[in-house]
Amino acid sequence: MSIKDDYNKTIKLKIMKELAIKNPMAVPKVIKIVINVGAGEAAINKNVLEKIQEQISLIAGQKPIITKARKSVSAFKIRKGLPIGVKLTLRGKKMFAFLEKLIRIIIPRLKDFHGIAEQNIDAAGNLNLGFPEQTIFPEIDFDKIDKIRGLQITIVTNARNKNKGKKLFEALGIPFKK
């Protein structure tokens, strides 16, 4: 059973009971997933962003956009408007497909994994995950990568607070530290 079907049939009812929510529309749900990769070396090498775009589109099934620097930082040799990263927003079917892959394939593959820290959930109930390398995704061919890069994944919800967000993520099957 997919995560979306599981959410609509069982998880929603479970969260309504646990949080004493009467209105089913008030139950927290995942709104979008944002994948972000910063590439400071893009200031020197222009081809880096194209390679990152290619890898992220393999991971998510959608082409990411190139982000530009908002302000100049002389210590990092970055000028305003210079392309420095790649970001992607997933919604709908692609979001649930990626979430299912993340929970059922990627997180179990992590080395020395002891659960996600509760501090990764922000005050608005969103979960922020940082991965040190893109090679944990099965779509990435290790021989074709030029450099190991980290990426950040933010799972955005409408939970409004940390407690509701944690209940939602636990019900979805995301493992937290005990």
C-alpha positions as CSV (number, residue, x, y, z in Angstrom):
1,M,0.0,0.0,0.0
2,S,1.3,3.4,-0.9
3,I,1.9,6.1,1.7
4,K,-0.8,8.3,0.2
5,D,-3.5,5.5,0.5
6,D,-2.2,4.6,4.0
7,Y,-2.4,8.3,5.0
8,N,-6.0,8.7,3.8
9,K,-7.3,5.4,5.2
10,T,-5.5,4.9,8.6
11,I,-3.0,7.5,9.5
12,K,-5.5,10.4,9.3
13,L,-7.9,8.7,11.7
14,K,-5.0,7.7,14.1
15,I,-3.8,11.4,14.2
16,M,-7.3,12.7,14.7
17,K,-7.7,10.4,17.8
18,E,-4.2,11.2,19.3
19,L,-4.5,14.9,18.9
20,A,-8.2,15.1,19.6
21,I,-9.0,16.8,16.3
22,K,-12.7,16.8,15.4
23,N,-12.4,18.3,11.8
24,P,-10.7,15.9,9.3
25,M,-9.5,19.0,7.3
26,A,-7.5,20.2,10.3
27,V,-5.4,17.0,10.4
28,P,-1.7,17.8,9.6
29,K,-0.5,16.6,6.1
30,V,2.5,16.9,3.9
31,I,2.2,19.9,1.5
32,K,5.5,19.8,-0.4
33,I,9.0,18.5,-0.4
34,V,11.9,20.8,-1.2
35,I,15.3,19.4,-2.3
36,N,18.2,21.9,-2.1
37,V,21.9,21.5,-3.1
38,G,24.4,24.3,-2.6
39,A,27.4,24.5,-4.8
40,G,29.8,27.2,-3.9
41,E,32.3,25.9,-6.4
42,A,29.9,27.0,-9.2
43,A,31.5,30.5,-8.9
44,I,34.7,29.0,-10.4
45,N,33.4,26.1,-12.5
46,K,30.2,26.7,-14.5
47,N,29.6,23.1,-15.5
48,V,29.0,22.0,-11.9
49,L,25.4,23.2,-11.8
50,E,24.5,21.2,-14.9
51,K,25.9,18.0,-13.4
52,I,24.0,18.7,-10.1
53,Q,20.8,19.4,-12.1
54,E,21.2,16.1,-13.9
55,Q,21.7,14.1,-10.7
56,I,18.8,15.8,-8.8
57,S,16.4,15.2,-11.8
58,L,17.4,11.5,-11.7
59,I,16.6,11.4,-7.9
60,A,13.3,13.3,-8.0
61,G,12.0,12.8,-11.6
62,Q,11.7,16.5,-12.2
63,K,14.1,19.2,-13.4
64,P,15.4,21.5,-10.7
65,I,16.0,25.3,-11.0
66,I,19.3,27.1,-10.5
67,T,19.3,29.5,-7.6
68,K,21.3,32.7,-7.6
69,A,23.1,34.5,-4.8
70,R,21.0,37.1,-3.1
71,K,23.9,39.2,-2.0
72,S,27.7,39.5,-2.5
73,V,30.1,37.8,-0.1
74,S,33.7,38.8,-0.8
75,A,35.2,36.1,1.5
76,F,33.6,33.4,-0.7
77,K,34.2,35.3,-4.0
78,I,30.5,35.4,-4.6
79,R,28.7,38.3,-6.3
80,K,25.0,39.1,-6.2
81,G,23.2,37.2,-9.0
82,L,25.8,34.5,-9.4
83,P,24.4,30.9,-9.7
84,I,25.3,29.0,-6.6
85,G,22.9,26.1,-6.1
86,V,20.0,24.0,-7.3
87,K,16.6,23.6,-5.8
88,L,13.5,21.6,-6.6
89,T,9.9,21.5,-5.2
90,L,7.8,18.4,-5.3
91,R,4.0,18.3,-4.9
92,G,1.2,15.8,-5.6
93,K,2.0,12.4,-7.0
94,K,5.7,13.0,-7.3
95,M,5.9,14.2,-3.7
96,F,4.3,11.0,-2.4
97,A,6.4,8.8,-4.6
98,F,9.6,10.5,-3.3
99,L,8.4,10.4,0.3
100,E,7.7,6.7,0.0
101,K,11.2,6.1,-1.5
102,L,12.8,8.2,1.2
103,I,11.1,6.4,4.1
104,R,11.2,2.8,2.7
105,I,14.5,2.8,0.7
106,I,16.8,5.7,1.5
107,I,16.6,6.0,5.3
108,P,17.1,2.2,5.9
109,R,20.2,2.3,3.6
110,L,22.0,5.0,5.7
111,K,25.2,3.8,7.5
112,D,25.3,4.1,11.3
113,F,21.7,5.4,11.4
114,H,20.2,5.6,14.9
115,G,17.1,7.6,14.1
116,I,16.4,11.2,13.1
117,A,16.9,13.8,15.9
118,E,13.7,15.5,17.1
119,Q,15.6,18.9,16.7
120,N,15.2,18.4,12.9
121,I,11.6,19.4,13.2
122,D,11.2,23.2,13.3
123,A,8.6,25.2,15.2
124,A,6.2,25.1,12.3
125,G,6.2,21.3,12.2
126,N,8.4,20.9,9.1
127,L,11.2,18.2,8.9
128,N,14.6,19.2,7.7
129,L,17.0,16.4,6.7
130,G,20.6,16.8,5.6
131,F,22.3,14.0,3.7
132,P,26.1,14.1,3.4
133,E,26.2,12.5,-0.1
134,Q,23.9,12.0,-3.1
135,T,25.1,8.4,-3.6
136,I,22.6,7.0,-1.1
137,F,20.0,7.3,-3.8
138,P,19.8,4.2,-6.0
139,E,19.4,6.2,-9.2
140,I,22.8,7.7,-8.9
141,D,25.6,5.7,-10.6
142,F,28.7,6.0,-8.5
143,D,31.0,5.9,-11.5
144,K,29.3,8.9,-13.2
145,I,29.5,11.4,-10.3
146,D,32.3,14.0,-10.4
147,K,32.2,14.9,-6.7
148,I,30.3,13.8,-3.6
149,R,27.9,16.6,-2.6
150,G,25.5,16.9,0.3
151,L,21.8,17.8,-0.2
152,Q,19.1,19.1,2.1
153,I,15.5,17.8,2.0
154,T,12.7,19.7,3.7
155,I,9.3,18.1,4.2
156,V,6.8,20.9,4.6
157,T,3.6,20.3,6.5
158,N,0.6,22.3,7.6
159,A,1.1,21.1,11.2
160,R,1.6,24.6,12.7
161,N,3.6,23.3,15.7
162,K,6.4,20.8,16.5
163,N,4.2,18.3,18.4
164,K,1.7,17.9,15.6
165,G,4.5,17.6,13.0
166,K,6.2,14.9,15.0
167,K,3.0,12.9,15.3
168,L,2.5,13.1,11.6
169,F,6.1,12.0,10.8
170,E,5.9,9.1,13.3
171,A,2.6,7.9,11.8
172,L,4.2,8.1,8.3
173,G,6.9,5.8,9.5
174,I,9.9,8.1,9.9
175,P,12.2,6.7,12.6
176,F,13.2,9.1,15.4
177,K,15.9,8.7,18.1
178,K,14.5,7.2,21.3
